[in-house]
Amino acid sequence: MILLVKVTKELPIGTAYAVWTGIGAVGTVLLGIIVFKEPATLWRLFFISTLIISIVGLKVVSY
């Protein structure tokens, strides 16, 4: 939470929250694939990649 507070000083709150939840979602899916041996299908990896690209895009256009 401390990092989220720091980020909101640089980015608008809506963008910061979207980035925060996106990172959490990506982390959860990757944890499931790595630790719990969930299937890493092509579509799953595609949409995780899309989410990561979207997070980076939000950060880039918010400056």
N, C-alpha and C positions, 0 to 999 in steps of 0.2 A: 504494500500500500504506500510505503514511503516513496517508491519510485513513481507511482502514479501521481502523487502530489507534485513531485519535481517536474514531471512531464507536463502537467497542466499549466505550469508557468511558461512553457515554451509553445505549446499547441493549444488550440481551442478545446474546450472540455469534451465536445462531441467526438472530435477526431481522436483525442487521447483515449477516451473510453472504448471507441471502436478498435483502436490498435491494441489496447489492453485485453479486450475479450478475444480478439483474433489470435493473439499470441497464446492465450490460455487454451483456445480451441485446438490450435496446431499442436501445442505441447501435449494435450490430453490424447489426441489421436496418435501422435508419435510414441507416447508412453504405452498406449495400448498395443501398438504394433511391435515395439521392441520388448517390453516386459511381459505382456500377457499373450504374446504370439497371435494377435489378431491378424486376419489376412490383409496383406498389403496389395490389394488389387490395383490394376491400372487406373480405374476410375477414382479410387480413393486417393492415390498419389497425385493424379491430375488435379483434383479439387483442392487438395492440400497445397499444391504448388500455386494454384490460382489464388487461394487465400493469402499465401505469403506475398505474392506479387501485388495483390490489392492492398495489403498492409503497408508495403514499401511505397506504393503509389500514394496512399493517403498521407504518409509522412512527407513525401516529396512535395506534393502540391499544397501542403499546409504551411509551408515556410514563406 
